[in-house]
Amino acid sequence: MLSARSVFGEILDHDESFRLFCSIAASGEAQGGWENGRIAALVPEAERALAPRITRHGADEDKHGRIFHALLKKRGLQPVEVPHDTDYTMLLEKHGIGLAHDKLKADEPLSVRDIVTYLAHSRVTEQRASEQMRLLLKYFGDHPDIGRAVRMISHDEDNHLAYCHEELLRLARAGHGRAIQRTLRECAHAEIRIHRDVSLAVMERMGRILHWPHAKRQLLTAGIHAMYGYERAIGWRRMVSLKMPRRRDALGGPATTATEFA
């Protein structure tokens, strides 16, 4: 029977597919760590109080990247180059979602509007990350090899999402509500399209590695397109709503360590 559990199980059990999975994940987390680090360094004076939380966010992403590399090392595997069409983070940047890397590489302070853009982009992408990690947590939270990593990363992603909700609500009260909603909608619609394209590219490569039969590939492709159709119609709304999280000040302390992995 084809299910999320069985598909992920195949990917995790095979060295080459596991290698690609961890390499893609580690690359995206490292890129997110760099972006948050640069944003923290360029925060405008009016938002300096936010800098430690952005730094914490970046430190978490860096930690996740190290965890995925450590999982590879534990299996005696080396990371592989990430194919361009599977590079979710870079494709988002290429399509103008979030802050441009040219801006982050410069030494000019960001504007408050830039911070709104950063947080709106993060709110959308952290929704995706939180949901994906909760799915892995549901099926593999007790897995002897990856369970501990899944539990730690899932907890962090939930914190990141809570932080985005809280800070965007604060900025909405400060008069940025319309800009926030407009940016959230733009990010959400772009993200669901890029997520579909990346999912198709990843599954195509996994299918080759694992020698999936044509019928199975067709079924998985149809599932990805069906999910995109749902998200394009109504699912995107979950990515743009804002509510005060139960976890308040979720990034208010130092980043937790992962010495058991890194």
C-alpha positions in Angstrom: 0.0 0.0 0.0 1.4 3.4 -1.0 1.5 5.8 1.9 3.7 8.7 3.2 5.1 6.3 5.8 6.1 3.7 3.1 7.5 6.2 0.7 9.6 7.9 3.4 10.6 4.6 4.8 12.0 3.5 1.4 14.0 6.7 1.1 15.4 6.5 4.6 16.4 2.8 4.3 18.4 3.2 1.0 21.8 4.7 1.3 21.7 6.7 -2.0 18.2 8.1 -1.5 19.0 8.9 2.2 22.2 10.6 1.0 20.2 12.8 -1.4 17.5 13.5 1.1 20.0 14.7 3.8 22.1 16.6 1.4 19.1 18.6 0.2 17.9 19.2 3.7 21.4 20.2 5.0 21.9 22.7 2.1 18.6 24.4 2.7 19.2 24.7 6.5 22.7 26.1 5.9 21.3 28.7 3.5 18.7 29.7 6.0 21.3 30.0 8.7 23.4 32.4 6.5 20.3 34.5 5.5 19.2 34.9 9.1 22.8 35.8 10.2 23.0 38.5 7.6 19.6 39.9 8.5 20.5 40.0 12.2 23.6 42.0 11.3 21.6 44.5 9.2 18.5 45.0 11.4 17.5 48.7 11.4 17.9 50.6 14.6 14.1 50.7 15.1 14.0 46.9 15.3 17.3 46.2 17.1 15.4 44.3 19.8 14.6 41.7 17.2 18.2 41.0 16.4 18.8 38.3 19.1 15.8 36.4 18.0 16.9 36.5 14.3 20.3 35.3 15.4 18.7 32.5 17.4 16.7 31.5 14.3 19.9 31.4 12.2 21.7 29.4 14.8 18.9 26.8 14.8 19.1 26.5 11.1 22.8 26.0 11.2 22.3 23.4 13.9 19.9 21.5 11.7 22.3 21.5 8.8 25.0 20.0 11.1 22.5 17.4 12.3 21.8 16.2 8.7 25.5 16.1 8.0 26.0 14.1 11.2 23.2 11.6 10.1 25.1 11.1 6.9 28.4 10.6 8.7 26.7 8.0 11.0 25.9 6.0 7.9 29.3 6.4 6.5 28.0 8.6 3.6 29.3 11.8 2.1 26.9 14.6 1.0 26.2 15.0 -2.7 25.8 18.2 -4.8 22.2 19.4 -4.6 20.5 19.5 -8.0 19.4 23.0 -9.0 15.8 22.0 -9.4 15.6 20.5 -5.9 17.1 23.6 -4.2 14.0 25.0 -2.6 15.7 27.9 -0.8 17.6 29.1 -3.8 14.6 28.8 -6.0 12.5 31.0 -3.6 15.3 33.6 -3.7 15.5 33.4 -7.5 11.8 34.1 -7.8 12.0 37.2 -5.6 10.6 35.6 -2.4 12.2 37.0 0.7 15.1 39.4 0.7 17.5 39.3 -2.2 20.9 38.0 -1.5 22.5 41.1 -3.1 20.9 43.1 -0.4 22.0 40.8 2.3 25.6 40.8 1.0 25.7 44.6 1.2 26.5 46.5 4.4 23.5 48.9 4.2 21.0 48.6 7.1 17.7 47.1 6.2 14.4 49.0 6.5 11.5 48.1 8.7 9.7 47.1 5.4 12.5 44.7 4.7 11.9 43.1 8.2 8.2 42.8 7.3 9.2 41.0 4.1 11.6 38.7 6.0 9.1 37.7 8.6 6.3 37.2 6.1 8.5 35.0 4.0 9.6 33.1 7.1 6.0 32.7 8.3 5.1 30.9 5.0 8.2 28.7 4.7 8.2 27.8 8.4 4.6 26.7 8.0 5.8 24.2 5.4 8.8 23.2 7.5 6.7 22.7 10.6 4.1 20.5 8.7 6.8 18.4 7.1 8.6 17.8 10.3 5.4 16.9 12.1 4.7 14.3 9.4 8.2 12.8 9.9 7.7 13.0 13.7 4.4 11.1 13.4 6.0 8.2 11.5 9.6 8.3 12.6 9.8 10.0 16.0 10.9 6.7 17.6 13.1 5.6 14.8 16.4 4.3 16.2 18.6 6.3 13.7 16.8 9.5 13.0 14.1 9.8 15.7 16.1 12.1 18.0 17.0 14.4 15.2 13.4 14.5 14.0 12.1 15.4 17.4 14.6 18.1 17.9 14.2 19.7 14.5 10.4 19.5 14.7 10.4 21.3 18.1 12.6 24.1 16.6 10.4 24.5 13.5 7.4 24.9 15.7 9.3 27.6 17.7 10.2 29.4 14.5 6.6 29.4 13.3 5.4 30.8 16.7 8.0 33.5 16.6 6.9 34.6 13.1 3.2 34.8 14.2 4.1 36.9 17.3 6.4 39.3 15.6 4.1 39.9 12.6 1.2 40.6 14.9 3.3 43.1 16.7 4.2 44.8 13.5 0.6 44.7 12.4 -0.4 46.6 15.5 2.3 49.1 14.7 0.6 50.0 11.4 2.1 47.5 8.9 -1.0 45.2 8.6 -1.8 45.8 4.9 1.8 45.3 3.9 2.0 42.1 5.9 -1.1 40.6 4.4 -0.1 41.6 0.9 3.4 40.1 1.3 2.0 36.9 3.0 -0.3 36.3 0.0 2.4 36.9 -2.5 4.8 34.6 -0.7 2.2 31.9 -0.2 1.2 31.7 -3.8 4.8 31.6 -5.0 5.8 29.1 -2.3 3.1 26.5 -3.2 4.2 26.6 -6.8 7.9 26.2 -6.0 7.1 23.5 -3.5 5.2 21.6 -6.2 8.1 21.9 -8.6 10.7 20.9 -6.1 8.6 17.9 -4.9 8.3 16.7 -8.5 12.0 17.0 -9.0 12.9 15.2 -5.8 10.5 12.4 -6.4 11.7 11.9 -10.0 15.3 11.5 -8.7 14.2 9.2 -5.8 12.2 7.1 -8.3 15.3 6.6 -10.4 17.5 5.7 -7.3 14.9 3.3 -5.9 13.8 1.9 -9.2 10.1 2.7 -8.7 7.8 1.3 -11.3 6.2 3.6 -13.8 2.7 3.2 -12.1 4.1 4.2 -8.7 5.8 7.3 -10.2 2.6 8.3 -11.9 0.6 7.9 -8.7 3.1 10.0 -6.7 3.2 12.7 -9.4 -0.7 12.8 -9.4 -0.6 13.2 -5.6 1.8 16.1 -5.8 -0.4 17.8 -8.4 -3.5 17.2 -6.4 -1.9 18.7 -3.3 -0.9 21.7 -5.4 -4.5 22.1 -6.7 -5.8 22.0 -3.2 -3.3 24.6 -2.0 -3.8 26.9 -4.9 -7.6 26.8 -4.3 -7.9 27.1 -0.6 -4.9 25.6 1.2 -2.8 28.7 0.9 -5.0 30.4 3.4 -3.4 28.5 6.3 -0.1 30.2 5.4 -1.4 33.8 5.6 -3.5 33.7 8.8 -2.0 35.1 12.0 -2.9 34.3 15.5 -1.1 34.7 18.8 0.8 31.5 19.5 0.7 29.5 22.7 4.5 29.5 22.7 5.3 33.2 23.5 8.8 34.5 23.0 9.7 31.2 21.5 13.1 32.4 20.4 13.9 34.5 23.4 16.8 32.4 24.7 20.0 30.9 23.4 19.9 28.2 20.8 19.8 24.7 22.1 22.9 22.6 21.2 23.1 19.3 19.4 26.3 17.9 20.6 25.0 14.3 20.2 24.8 14.9 16.5 27.5 17.5 15.5 
